[in-house]
Amino acid sequence: MPHGATVERGGRSFVEICQGGWDHHTNLHKGLIDRCESIDRPTAALLADLAQRGLLDETLVLFGSEFGRLPTSQGQDGRDHNITGYSMFLTGAGVKRGFSYGGTDDYGIKAVEGRMHTNDLHATILALMGLDHEKLTYRYAGRDFRLTNVAGEVNKEIFA
């Protein structure tokens, strides 16, 4: 069943689509061309379909990865992991449209403005989905636990 139909009929507020093969420690040039070609049109089609059906306002779309890539080469044709500065995009479900938040230094090595901790990102995503991350706290063995590691601030600056 097409993703839009699943969202439309199932009443879901999110869709998860995962694609591997992005770990380009070698063959960066060919690997990026192949990966980008495989997601560019389907991603655009998904967003257009959600918008056309009026579902983009209710559906959170997050496009990201486990971390970014350093702007320097690793070996002849690869890039190593970068945990200090990387991009992702969010759209739909209450996210401000046409808005860019944060930025890296001139070399793309580390975030220098609008830095957001992973706990803050998770708290913000949960808020966009209508959940209060602080209410997801549970006590176990004398300690409080929650998805945002008993931390996290909702970043309302990205809200529409």
Phi and psi in radians as a Rosetta constraint file:
Dihedral C 1 N 2 CA 2 C 2 CIRCULARHARMONIC -1.034 0.35
Dihedral N 2 CA 2 C 2 N 3 CIRCULARHARMONIC 2.625 0.35
Dihedral C 2 N 3 CA 3 C 3 CIRCULARHARMONIC -1.004 0.35
Dihedral N 3 CA 3 C 3 N 4 CIRCULARHARMONIC -0.772 0.35
Dihedral C 3 N 4 CA 4 C 4 CIRCULARHARMONIC -1.039 0.35
Dihedral N 4 CA 4 C 4 N 5 CIRCULARHARMONIC -0.717 0.35
Dihedral C 4 N 5 CA 5 C 5 CIRCULARHARMONIC -1.144 0.35
Dihedral N 5 CA 5 C 5 N 6 CIRCULARHARMONIC -0.666 0.35
Dihedral C 5 N 6 CA 6 C 6 CIRCULARHARMONIC -1.074 0.35
Dihedral N 6 CA 6 C 6 N 7 CIRCULARHARMONIC -0.800 0.35
Dihedral C 6 N 7 CA 7 C 7 CIRCULARHARMONIC -1.132 0.35
Dihedral N 7 CA 7 C 7 N 8 CIRCULARHARMONIC -0.807 0.35
Dihedral C 7 N 8 CA 8 C 8 CIRCULARHARMONIC -1.123 0.35
Dihedral N 8 CA 8 C 8 N 9 CIRCULARHARMONIC -0.840 0.35
Dihedral C 8 N 9 CA 9 C 9 CIRCULARHARMONIC -1.395 0.35
Dihedral N 9 CA 9 C 9 N 10 CIRCULARHARMONIC -0.571 0.35
Dihedral C 9 N 10 CA 10 C 10 CIRCULARHARMONIC -1.512 0.35
Dihedral N 10 CA 10 C 10 N 11 CIRCULARHARMONIC -0.192 0.35
Dihedral C 10 N 11 CA 11 C 11 CIRCULARHARMONIC 1.177 0.35
Dihedral N 11 CA 11 C 11 N 12 CIRCULARHARMONIC 0.422 0.35
Dihedral C 11 N 12 CA 12 C 12 CIRCULARHARMONIC -1.397 0.35
Dihedral N 12 CA 12 C 12 N 13 CIRCULARHARMONIC 2.654 0.35
Dihedral C 12 N 13 CA 13 C 13 CIRCULARHARMONIC -1.861 0.35
Dihedral N 13 CA 13 C 13 N 14 CIRCULARHARMONIC 0.140 0.35
Dihedral C 13 N 14 CA 14 C 14 CIRCULARHARMONIC -2.690 0.35
Dihedral N 14 CA 14 C 14 N 15 CIRCULARHARMONIC 2.742 0.35
Dihedral C 14 N 15 CA 15 C 15 CIRCULARHARMONIC -2.309 0.35
Dihedral N 15 CA 15 C 15 N 16 CIRCULARHARMONIC 2.343 0.35
Dihedral C 15 N 16 CA 16 C 16 CIRCULARHARMONIC -1.966 0.35
Dihedral N 16 CA 16 C 16 N 17 CIRCULARHARMONIC 2.150 0.35
Dihedral C 16 N 17 CA 17 C 17 CIRCULARHARMONIC -2.214 0.35
Dihedral N 17 CA 17 C 17 N 18 CIRCULARHARMONIC 2.105 0.35
Dihedral C 17 N 18 CA 18 C 18 CIRCULARHARMONIC -1.969 0.35
Dihedral N 18 CA 18 C 18 N 19 CIRCULARHARMONIC 2.501 0.35
Dihedral C 18 N 19 CA 19 C 19 CIRCULARHARMONIC -2.464 0.35
Dihedral N 19 CA 19 C 19 N 20 CIRCULARHARMONIC 2.159 0.35
Dihedral C 19 N 20 CA 20 C 20 CIRCULARHARMONIC -1.512 0.35
Dihedral N 20 CA 20 C 20 N 21 CIRCULARHARMONIC -3.017 0.35
Dihedral C 20 N 21 CA 21 C 21 CIRCULARHARMONIC 1.551 0.35
Dihedral N 21 CA 21 C 21 N 22 CIRCULARHARMONIC 0.332 0.35
Dihedral C 21 N 22 CA 22 C 22 CIRCULARHARMONIC -1.762 0.35
Dihedral N 22 CA 22 C 22 N 23 CIRCULARHARMONIC 0.062 0.35
Dihedral C 22 N 23 CA 23 C 23 CIRCULARHARMONIC -1.512 0.35
Dihedral N 23 CA 23 C 23 N 24 CIRCULARHARMONIC 1.318 0.35
Dihedral C 23 N 24 CA 24 C 24 CIRCULARHARMONIC -1.540 0.35
Dihedral N 24 CA 24 C 24 N 25 CIRCULARHARMONIC 1.243 0.35
Dihedral C 24 N 25 CA 25 C 25 CIRCULARHARMONIC -1.359 0.35
Dihedral N 25 CA 25 C 25 N 26 CIRCULARHARMONIC -0.319 0.35
Dihedral C 25 N 26 CA 26 C 26 CIRCULARHARMONIC -2.466 0.35
Dihedral N 26 CA 26 C 26 N 27 CIRCULARHARMONIC 2.896 0.35
Dihedral C 26 N 27 CA 27 C 27 CIRCULARHARMONIC 0.923 0.35
Dihedral N 27 CA 27 C 27 N 28 CIRCULARHARMONIC 0.719 0.35
Dihedral C 27 N 28 CA 28 C 28 CIRCULARHARMONIC -1.026 0.35
Dihedral N 28 CA 28 C 28 N 29 CIRCULARHARMONIC -0.859 0.35
Dihedral C 28 N 29 CA 29 C 29 CIRCULARHARMONIC -1.046 0.35
Dihedral N 29 CA 29 C 29 N 30 CIRCULARHARMONIC -0.971 0.35
Dihedral C 29 N 30 CA 30 C 30 CIRCULARHARMONIC -1.168 0.35
Dihedral N 30 CA 30 C 30 N 31 CIRCULARHARMONIC -0.708 0.35
Dihedral C 30 N 31 CA 31 C 31 CIRCULARHARMONIC -1.075 0.35
Dihedral N 31 CA 31 C 31 N 32 CIRCULARHARMONIC -0.758 0.35
Dihedral C 31 N 32 CA 32 C 32 CIRCULARHARMONIC -1.176 0.35
Dihedral N 32 CA 32 C 32 N 33 CIRCULARHARMONIC -0.699 0.35
Dihedral C 32 N 33 CA 33 C 33 CIRCULARHARMONIC -1.043 0.35
Dihedral N 33 CA 33 C 33 N 34 CIRCULARHARMONIC -0.838 0.35
Dihedral C 33 N 34 CA 34 C 34 CIRCULARHARMONIC -1.080 0.35
Dihedral N 34 CA 34 C 34 N 35 CIRCULARHARMONIC -0.862 0.35
Dihedral C 34 N 35 CA 35 C 35 CIRCULARHARMONIC -1.124 0.35
Dihedral N 35 CA 35 C 35 N 36 CIRCULARHARMONIC -0.801 0.35
Dihedral C 35 N 36 CA 36 C 36 CIRCULARHARMONIC -1.136 0.35
Dihedral N 36 CA 36 C 36 N 37 CIRCULARHARMONIC -0.716 0.35
Dihedral C 36 N 37 CA 37 C 37 CIRCULARHARMONIC -1.088 0.35
Dihedral N 37 CA 37 C 37 N 38 CIRCULARHARMONIC -0.557 0.35
Dihedral C 37 N 38 CA 38 C 38 CIRCULARHARMONIC -1.368 0.35
Dihedral N 38 CA 38 C 38 N 39 CIRCULARHARMONIC -0.289 0.35
Dihedral C 38 N 39 CA 39 C 39 CIRCULARHARMONIC -2.017 0.35
Dihedral N 39 CA 39 C 39 N 40 CIRCULARHARMONIC -0.309 0.35
Dihedral C 39 N 40 CA 40 C 40 CIRCULARHARMONIC -1.034 0.35
Dihedral N 40 CA 40 C 40 N 41 CIRCULARHARMONIC -1.039 0.35
Dihedral C 40 N 41 CA 41 C 41 CIRCULARHARMONIC -1.194 0.35
Dihedral N 41 CA 41 C 41 N 42 CIRCULARHARMONIC -0.753 0.35
Dihedral C 41 N 42 CA 42 C 42 CIRCULARHARMONIC -1.075 0.35
Dihedral N 42 CA 42 C 42 N 43 CIRCULARHARMONIC -0.658 0.35
Dihedral C 42 N 43 CA 43 C 43 CIRCULARHARMONIC -1.149 0.35
Dihedral N 43 CA 43 C 43 N 44 CIRCULARHARMONIC -0.800 0.35
Dihedral C 43 N 44 CA 44 C 44 CIRCULARHARMONIC -1.065 0.35
Dihedral N 44 CA 44 C 44 N 45 CIRCULARHARMONIC -0.717 0.35
Dihedral C 44 N 45 CA 45 C 45 CIRCULARHARMONIC -1.141 0.35
Dihedral N 45 CA 45 C 45 N 46 CIRCULARHARMONIC -0.721 0.35
Dihedral C 45 N 46 CA 46 C 46 CIRCULARHARMONIC -1.073 0.35
Dihedral N 46 CA 46 C 46 N 47 CIRCULARHARMONIC -0.828 0.35
Dihedral C 46 N 47 CA 47 C 47 CIRCULARHARMONIC -1.106 0.35
Dihedral N 47 CA 47 C 47 N 48 CIRCULARHARMONIC -0.745 0.35
Dihedral C 47 N 48 CA 48 C 48 CIRCULARHARMONIC -1.115 0.35
Dihedral N 48 CA 48 C 48 N 49 CIRCULARHARMONIC -0.718 0.35
Dihedral C 48 N 49 CA 49 C 49 CIRCULARHARMONIC -1.118 0.35
Dihedral N 49 CA 49 C 49 N 50 CIRCULARHARMONIC -0.786 0.35
Dihedral C 49 N 50 CA 50 C 50 CIRCULARHARMONIC -1.087 0.35
Dihedral N 50 CA 50 C 50 N 51 CIRCULARHARMONIC -0.742 0.35
Dihedral C 50 N 51 CA 51 C 51 CIRCULARHARMONIC -1.136 0.35
Dihedral N 51 CA 51 C 51 N 52 CIRCULARHARMONIC -0.779 0.35
Dihedral C 51 N 52 CA 52 C 52 CIRCULARHARMONIC -1.076 0.35
Dihedral N 52 CA 52 C 52 N 53 CIRCULARHARMONIC -0.641 0.35
Dihedral C 52 N 53 CA 53 C 53 CIRCULARHARMONIC -1.482 0.35
Dihedral N 53 CA 53 C 53 N 54 CIRCULARHARMONIC -0.032 0.35
Dihedral C 53 N 54 CA 54 C 54 CIRCULARHARMONIC 1.316 0.35
Dihedral N 54 CA 54 C 54 N 55 CIRCULARHARMONIC 0.343 0.35
Dihedral C 54 N 55 CA 55 C 55 CIRCULARHARMONIC -1.716 0.35
Dihedral N 55 CA 55 C 55 N 56 CIRCULARHARMONIC -0.198 0.35
Dihedral C 55 N 56 CA 56 C 56 CIRCULARHARMONIC -1.172 0.35
Dihedral N 56 CA 56 C 56 N 57 CIRCULARHARMONIC -0.521 0.35
Dihedral C 56 N 57 CA 57 C 57 CIRCULARHARMONIC -1.186 0.35
Dihedral N 57 CA 57 C 57 N 58 CIRCULARHARMONIC -0.372 0.35
Dihedral C 57 N 58 CA 58 C 58 CIRCULARHARMONIC -1.866 0.35
Dihedral N 58 CA 58 C 58 N 59 CIRCULARHARMONIC -0.202 0.35
Dihedral C 58 N 59 CA 59 C 59 CIRCULARHARMONIC -1.942 0.35
Dihedral N 59 CA 59 C 59 N 60 CIRCULARHARMONIC 2.153 0.35
Dihedral C 59 N 60 CA 60 C 60 CIRCULARHARMONIC -1.486 0.35
Dihedral N 60 CA 60 C 60 N 61 CIRCULARHARMONIC 2.207 0.35
Dihedral C 60 N 61 CA 61 C 61 CIRCULARHARMONIC -2.000 0.35
Dihedral N 61 CA 61 C 61 N 62 CIRCULARHARMONIC 2.131 0.35
Dihedral C 61 N 62 CA 62 C 62 CIRCULARHARMONIC -2.138 0.35
Dihedral N 62 CA 62 C 62 N 63 CIRCULARHARMONIC 2.235 0.35
Dihedral C 62 N 63 CA 63 C 63 CIRCULARHARMONIC -2.106 0.35
Dihedral N 63 CA 63 C 63 N 64 CIRCULARHARMONIC 1.925 0.35
Dihedral C 63 N 64 CA 64 C 64 CIRCULARHARMONIC -2.767 0.35
Dihedral N 64 CA 64 C 64 N 65 CIRCULARHARMONIC -2.944 0.35
Dihedral C 64 N 65 CA 65 C 65 CIRCULARHARMONIC -2.602 0.35
Dihedral N 65 CA 65 C 65 N 66 CIRCULARHARMONIC -3.062 0.35
Dihedral C 65 N 66 CA 66 C 66 CIRCULARHARMONIC -1.244 0.35
Dihedral N 66 CA 66 C 66 N 67 CIRCULARHARMONIC -0.496 0.35
Dihedral C 66 N 67 CA 67 C 67 CIRCULARHARMONIC -3.047 0.35
Dihedral N 67 CA 67 C 67 N 68 CIRCULARHARMONIC 3.082 0.35
Dihedral C 67 N 68 CA 68 C 68 CIRCULARHARMONIC -1.614 0.35
Dihedral N 68 CA 68 C 68 N 69 CIRCULARHARMONIC -2.894 0.35
Dihedral C 68 N 69 CA 69 C 69 CIRCULARHARMONIC -2.172 0.35
Dihedral N 69 CA 69 C 69 N 70 CIRCULARHARMONIC 2.493 0.35
Dihedral C 69 N 70 CA 70 C 70 CIRCULARHARMONIC -1.178 0.35
Dihedral N 70 CA 70 C 70 N 71 CIRCULARHARMONIC 2.603 0.35
Dihedral C 70 N 71 CA 71 C 71 CIRCULARHARMONIC -1.404 0.35
Dihedral N 71 CA 71 C 71 N 72 CIRCULARHARMONIC 0.028 0.35
Dihedral C 71 N 72 CA 72 C 72 CIRCULARHARMONIC -1.791 0.35
Dihedral N 72 CA 72 C 72 N 73 CIRCULARHARMONIC 2.755 0.35
Dihedral C 72 N 73 CA 73 C 73 CIRCULARHARMONIC -1.419 0.35
Dihedral N 73 CA 73 C 73 N 74 CIRCULARHARMONIC 2.662 0.35
Dihedral C 73 N 74 CA 74 C 74 CIRCULARHARMONIC -2.013 0.35
Dihedral N 74 CA 74 C 74 N 75 CIRCULARHARMONIC 1.918 0.35
Dihedral C 74 N 75 CA 75 C 75 CIRCULARHARMONIC 1.216 0.35
Dihedral N 75 CA 75 C 75 N 76 CIRCULARHARMONIC -2.623 0.35
Dihedral C 75 N 76 CA 76 C 76 CIRCULARHARMONIC -1.312 0.35
Dihedral N 76 CA 76 C 76 N 77 CIRCULARHARMONIC -0.693 0.35
Dihedral C 76 N 77 CA 77 C 77 CIRCULARHARMONIC -2.664 0.35
Dihedral N 77 CA 77 C 77 N 78 CIRCULARHARMONIC 1.116 0.35
Dihedral C 77 N 78 CA 78 C 78 CIRCULARHARMONIC -2.729 0.35
Dihedral N 78 CA 78 C 78 N 79 CIRCULARHARMONIC 3.007 0.35
Dihedral C 78 N 79 CA 79 C 79 CIRCULARHARMONIC -2.418 0.35
Dihedral N 79 CA 79 C 79 N 80 CIRCULARHARMONIC 2.473 0.35
Dihedral C 79 N 80 CA 80 C 80 CIRCULARHARMONIC -1.585 0.35
Dihedral N 80 CA 80 C 80 N 81 CIRCULARHARMONIC 2.957 0.35
Dihedral C 80 N 81 CA 81 C 81 CIRCULARHARMONIC -1.159 0.35
Dihedral N 81 CA 81 C 81 N 82 CIRCULARHARMONIC 2.633 0.35
Dihedral C 81 N 82 CA 82 C 82 CIRCULARHARMONIC -2.355 0.35
Dihedral N 82 CA 82 C 82 N 83 CIRCULARHARMONIC 1.996 0.35
Dihedral C 82 N 83 CA 83 C 83 CIRCULARHARMONIC -1.725 0.35
Dihedral N 83 CA 83 C 83 N 84 CIRCULARHARMONIC -0.001 0.35
Dihedral C 83 N 84 CA 84 C 84 CIRCULARHARMONIC -1.822 0.35
Dihedral N 84 CA 84 C 84 N 85 CIRCULARHARMONIC -0.067 0.35
Dihedral C 84 N 85 CA 85 C 85 CIRCULARHARMONIC -2.977 0.35
Dihedral N 85 CA 85 C 85 N 86 CIRCULARHARMONIC 2.009 0.35
Dihedral C 85 N 86 CA 86 C 86 CIRCULARHARMONIC -2.726 0.35
Dihedral N 86 CA 86 C 86 N 87 CIRCULARHARMONIC 2.874 0.35
Dihedral C 86 N 87 CA 87 C 87 CIRCULARHARMONIC -1.921 0.35
Dihedral N 87 CA 87 C 87 N 88 CIRCULARHARMONIC 2.692 0.35
Dihedral C 87 N 88 CA 88 C 88 CIRCULARHARMONIC -2.667 0.35
Dihedral N 88 CA 88 C 88 N 89 CIRCULARHARMONIC 2.843 0.35
Dihedral C 88 N 89 CA 89 C 89 CIRCULARHARMONIC -2.239 0.35
Dihedral N 89 CA 89 C 89 N 90 CIRCULARHARMONIC 2.587 0.35
Dihedral C 89 N 90 CA 90 C 90 CIRCULARHARMONIC -2.205 0.35
Dihedral N 90 CA 90 C 90 N 91 CIRCULARHARMONIC 2.482 0.35
Dihedral C 90 N 91 CA 91 C 91 CIRCULARHARMONIC -2.627 0.35
Dihedral N 91 CA 91 C 91 N 92 CIRCULARHARMONIC 2.860 0.35
Dihedral C 91 N 92 CA 92 C 92 CIRCULARHARMONIC 1.360 0.35
Dihedral N 92 CA 92 C 92 N 93 CIRCULARHARMONIC -3.048 0.35
Dihedral C 92 N 93 CA 93 C 93 CIRCULARHARMONIC 0.664 0.35
Dihedral N 93 CA 93 C 93 N 94 CIRCULARHARMONIC 0.812 0.35
Dihedral C 93 N 94 CA 94 C 94 CIRCULARHARMONIC 1.628 0.35
Dihedral N 94 CA 94 C 94 N 95 CIRCULARHARMONIC 0.070 0.35
Dihedral C 94 N 95 CA 95 C 95 CIRCULARHARMONIC -1.440 0.35
Dihedral N 95 CA 95 C 95 N 96 CIRCULARHARMONIC 2.385 0.35
Dihedral C 95 N 96 CA 96 C 96 CIRCULARHARMONIC -1.062 0.35
Dihedral N 96 CA 96 C 96 N 97 CIRCULARHARMONIC 2.295 0.35
Dihedral C 96 N 97 CA 97 C 97 CIRCULARHARMONIC -1.459 0.35
Dihedral N 97 CA 97 C 97 N 98 CIRCULARHARMONIC 2.578 0.35
Dihedral C 97 N 98 CA 98 C 98 CIRCULARHARMONIC 1.084 0.35
Dihedral N 98 CA 98 C 98 N 99 CIRCULARHARMONIC 0.547 0.35
Dihedral C 98 N 99 CA 99 C 99 CIRCULARHARMONIC -2.067 0.35
Dihedral N 99 CA 99 C 99 N 100 CIRCULARHARMONIC 2.386 0.35
Dihedral C 99 N 100 CA 100 C 100 CIRCULARHARMONIC -2.051 0.35
Dihedral N 100 CA 100 C 100 N 101 CIRCULARHARMONIC 2.306 0.35
Dihedral C 100 N 101 CA 101 C 101 CIRCULARHARMONIC -2.093 0.35
Dihedral N 101 CA 101 C 101 N 102 CIRCULARHARMONIC 2.203 0.35
Dihedral C 101 N 102 CA 102 C 102 CIRCULARHARMONIC 1.475 0.35
Dihedral N 102 CA 102 C 102 N 103 CIRCULARHARMONIC 3.083 0.35
Dihedral C 102 N 103 CA 103 C 103 CIRCULARHARMONIC -3.036 0.35
Dihedral N 103 CA 103 C 103 N 104 CIRCULARHARMONIC 2.811 0.35
Dihedral C 103 N 104 CA 104 C 104 CIRCULARHARMONIC -1.820 0.35
Dihedral N 104 CA 104 C 104 N 105 CIRCULARHARMONIC 3.029 0.35
Dihedral C 104 N 105 CA 105 C 105 CIRCULARHARMONIC -1.137 0.35
Dihedral N 105 CA 105 C 105 N 106 CIRCULARHARMONIC 3.079 0.35
Dihedral C 105 N 106 CA 106 C 106 CIRCULARHARMONIC -1.069 0.35
Dihedral N 106 CA 106 C 106 N 107 CIRCULARHARMONIC -0.336 0.35
Dihedral C 106 N 107 CA 107 C 107 CIRCULARHARMONIC -1.777 0.35
Dihedral N 107 CA 107 C 107 N 108 CIRCULARHARMONIC -0.061 0.35
Dihedral C 107 N 108 CA 108 C 108 CIRCULARHARMONIC 1.283 0.35
Dihedral N 108 CA 108 C 108 N 109 CIRCULARHARMONIC 0.407 0.35
Dihedral C 108 N 109 CA 109 C 109 CIRCULARHARMONIC -1.534 0.35
Dihedral N 109 CA 109 C 109 N 110 CIRCULARHARMONIC -0.760 0.35
Dihedral C 109 N 110 CA 110 C 110 CIRCULARHARMONIC -2.486 0.35
Dihedral N 110 CA 110 C 110 N 111 CIRCULARHARMONIC 2.633 0.35
Dihedral C 110 N 111 CA 111 C 111 CIRCULARHARMONIC -1.193 0.35
Dihedral N 111 CA 111 C 111 N 112 CIRCULARHARMONIC 2.348 0.35
Dihedral C 111 N 112 CA 112 C 112 CIRCULARHARMONIC -2.152 0.35
Dihedral N 112 CA 112 C 112 N 113 CIRCULARHARMONIC -0.264 0.35
Dihedral C 112 N 113 CA 113 C 113 CIRCULARHARMONIC -2.489 0.35
Dihedral N 113 CA 113 C 113 N 114 CIRCULARHARMONIC 2.555 0.35
Dihedral C 113 N 114 CA 114 C 114 CIRCULARHARMONIC 1.072 0.35
Dihedral N 114 CA 114 C 114 N 115 CIRCULARHARMONIC 0.589 0.35
Dihedral C 114 N 115 CA 115 C 115 CIRCULARHARMONIC -1.098 0.35
Dihedral N 115 CA 115 C 115 N 116 CIRCULARHARMONIC 2.445 0.35
Dihedral C 115 N 116 CA 116 C 116 CIRCULARHARMONIC -2.325 0.35
Dihedral N 116 CA 116 C 116 N 117 CIRCULARHARMONIC 2.107 0.35
Dihedral C 116 N 117 CA 117 C 117 CIRCULARHARMONIC -1.189 0.35
Dihedral N 117 CA 117 C 117 N 118 CIRCULARHARMONIC 2.657 0.35
Dihedral C 117 N 118 CA 118 C 118 CIRCULARHARMONIC -0.964 0.35
Dihedral N 118 CA 118 C 118 N 119 CIRCULARHARMONIC -0.691 0.35
Dihedral C 118 N 119 CA 119 C 119 CIRCULARHARMONIC -1.079 0.35
Dihedral N 119 CA 119 C 119 N 120 CIRCULARHARMONIC -0.656 0.35
Dihedral C 119 N 120 CA 120 C 120 CIRCULARHARMONIC -1.194 0.35
Dihedral N 120 CA 120 C 120 N 121 CIRCULARHARMONIC -0.719 0.35
Dihedral C 120 N 121 CA 121 C 121 CIRCULARHARMONIC -1.059 0.35
Dihedral N 121 CA 121 C 121 N 122 CIRCULARHARMONIC -0.807 0.35
Dihedral C 121 N 122 CA 122 C 122 CIRCULARHARMONIC -1.105 0.35
Dihedral N 122 CA 122 C 122 N 123 CIRCULARHARMONIC -0.733 0.35
Dihedral C 122 N 123 CA 123 C 123 CIRCULARHARMONIC -1.081 0.35
Dihedral N 123 CA 123 C 123 N 124 CIRCULARHARMONIC -0.688 0.35
Dihedral C 123 N 124 CA 124 C 124 CIRCULARHARMONIC -1.195 0.35
Dihedral N 124 CA 124 C 124 N 125 CIRCULARHARMONIC -0.766 0.35
Dihedral C 124 N 125 CA 125 C 125 CIRCULARHARMONIC -1.072 0.35
Dihedral N 125 CA 125 C 125 N 126 CIRCULARHARMONIC -0.784 0.35
Dihedral C 125 N 126 CA 126 C 126 CIRCULARHARMONIC -1.068 0.35
Dihedral N 126 CA 126 C 126 N 127 CIRCULARHARMONIC -0.719 0.35
Dihedral C 126 N 127 CA 127 C 127 CIRCULARHARMONIC -1.101 0.35
Dihedral N 127 CA 127 C 127 N 128 CIRCULARHARMONIC -0.706 0.35
Dihedral C 127 N 128 CA 128 C 128 CIRCULARHARMONIC -1.119 0.35
Dihedral N 128 CA 128 C 128 N 129 CIRCULARHARMONIC -0.455 0.35
Dihedral C 128 N 129 CA 129 C 129 CIRCULARHARMONIC -1.583 0.35
Dihedral N 129 CA 129 C 129 N 130 CIRCULARHARMONIC 0.110 0.35
Dihedral C 129 N 130 CA 130 C 130 CIRCULARHARMONIC 1.496 0.35
Dihedral N 130 CA 130 C 130 N 131 CIRCULARHARMONIC 0.301 0.35
Dihedral C 130 N 131 CA 131 C 131 CIRCULARHARMONIC -1.989 0.35
Dihedral N 131 CA 131 C 131 N 132 CIRCULARHARMONIC 2.418 0.35
Dihedral C 131 N 132 CA 132 C 132 CIRCULARHARMONIC -1.612 0.35
Dihedral N 132 CA 132 C 132 N 133 CIRCULARHARMONIC 1.911 0.35
Dihedral C 132 N 133 CA 133 C 133 CIRCULARHARMONIC -1.042 0.35
Dihedral N 133 CA 133 C 133 N 134 CIRCULARHARMONIC -0.492 0.35
Dihedral C 133 N 134 CA 134 C 134 CIRCULARHARMONIC -1.246 0.35
Dihedral N 134 CA 134 C 134 N 135 CIRCULARHARMONIC -0.421 0.35
Dihedral C 134 N 135 CA 135 C 135 CIRCULARHARMONIC -1.448 0.35
Dihedral N 135 CA 135 C 135 N 136 CIRCULARHARMONIC -0.039 0.35
Dihedral C 135 N 136 CA 136 C 136 CIRCULARHARMONIC -1.666 0.35
Dihedral N 136 CA 136 C 136 N 137 CIRCULARHARMONIC 0.319 0.35
Dihedral C 136 N 137 CA 137 C 137 CIRCULARHARMONIC -1.411 0.35
Dihedral N 137 CA 137 C 137 N 138 CIRCULARHARMONIC 2.400 0.35
Dihedral C 137 N 138 CA 138 C 138 CIRCULARHARMONIC -2.343 0.35
Dihedral N 138 CA 138 C 138 N 139 CIRCULARHARMONIC 2.634 0.35
Dihedral C 138 N 139 CA 139 C 139 CIRCULARHARMONIC -1.758 0.35
Dihedral N 139 CA 139 C 139 N 140 CIRCULARHARMONIC 2.319 0.35
Dihedral C 139 N 140 CA 140 C 140 CIRCULARHARMONIC -2.580 0.35
Dihedral N 140 CA 140 C 140 N 141 CIRCULARHARMONIC 2.286 0.35
Dihedral C 140 N 141 CA 141 C 141 CIRCULARHARMONIC 0.912 0.35
Dihedral N 141 CA 141 C 141 N 142 CIRCULARHARMONIC 0.660 0.35
Dihedral C 141 N 142 CA 142 C 142 CIRCULARHARMONIC 1.404 0.35
Dihedral N 142 CA 142 C 142 N 143 CIRCULARHARMONIC 0.106 0.35
Dihedral C 142 N 143 CA 143 C 143 CIRCULARHARMONIC -2.172 0.35
Dihedral N 143 CA 143 C 143 N 144 CIRCULARHARMONIC 2.635 0.35
Dihedral C 143 N 144 CA 144 C 144 CIRCULARHARMONIC -1.554 0.35
Dihedral N 144 CA 144 C 144 N 145 CIRCULARHARMONIC 2.428 0.35
Dihedral C 144 N 145 CA 145 C 145 CIRCULARHARMONIC -2.300 0.35
Dihedral N 145 CA 145 C 145 N 146 CIRCULARHARMONIC 2.601 0.35
Dihedral C 145 N 146 CA 146 C 146 CIRCULARHARMONIC -2.825 0.35
Dihedral N 146 CA 146 C 146 N 147 CIRCULARHARMONIC 2.989 0.35
Dihedral C 146 N 147 CA 147 C 147 CIRCULARHARMONIC -1.028 0.35
Dihedral N 147 CA 147 C 147 N 148 CIRCULARHARMONIC -0.520 0.35
Dihedral C 147 N 148 CA 148 C 148 CIRCULARHARMONIC -1.721 0.35
Dihedral N 148 CA 148 C 148 N 149 CIRCULARHARMONIC 0.384 0.35
Dihedral C 148 N 149 CA 149 C 149 CIRCULARHARMONIC 1.024 0.35
Dihedral N 149 CA 149 C 149 N 150 CIRCULARHARMONIC 0.732 0.35
Dihedral C 149 N 150 CA 150 C 150 CIRCULARHARMONIC 0.885 0.35
Dihedral N 150 CA 150 C 150 N 151 CIRCULARHARMONIC 0.695 0.35
Dihedral C 150 N 151 CA 151 C 151 CIRCULARHARMONIC -2.629 0.35
Dihedral N 151 CA 151 C 151 N 152 CIRCULARHARMONIC -2.827 0.35
Dihedral C 151 N 152 CA 152 C 152 CIRCULARHARMONIC 1.630 0.35
Dihedral N 152 CA 152 C 152 N 153 CIRCULARHARMONIC 2.224 0.35
Dihedral C 152 N 153 CA 153 C 153 CIRCULARHARMONIC -2.036 0.35
Dihedral N 153 CA 153 C 153 N 154 CIRCULARHARMONIC 2.344 0.35
Dihedral C 153 N 154 CA 154 C 154 CIRCULARHARMONIC -1.246 0.35
Dihedral N 154 CA 154 C 154 N 155 CIRCULARHARMONIC 2.237 0.35
Dihedral C 154 N 155 CA 155 C 155 CIRCULARHARMONIC -1.632 0.35
Dihedral N 155 CA 155 C 155 N 156 CIRCULARHARMONIC 1.658 0.35
Dihedral C 155 N 156 CA 156 C 156 CIRCULARHARMONIC -1.368 0.35
Dihedral N 156 CA 156 C 156 N 157 CIRCULARHARMONIC -0.126 0.35
Dihedral C 156 N 157 CA 157 C 157 CIRCULARHARMONIC -1.103 0.35
Dihedral N 157 CA 157 C 157 N 158 CIRCULARHARMONIC -0.449 0.35
Dihedral C 157 N 158 CA 158 C 158 CIRCULARHARMONIC -1.599 0.35
Dihedral N 158 CA 158 C 158 N 159 CIRCULARHARMONIC -0.051 0.35
Dihedral C 158 N 159 CA 159 C 159 CIRCULARHARMONIC -1.331 0.35
Dihedral N 159 CA 159 C 159 N 160 CIRCULARHARMONIC 2.517 0.35
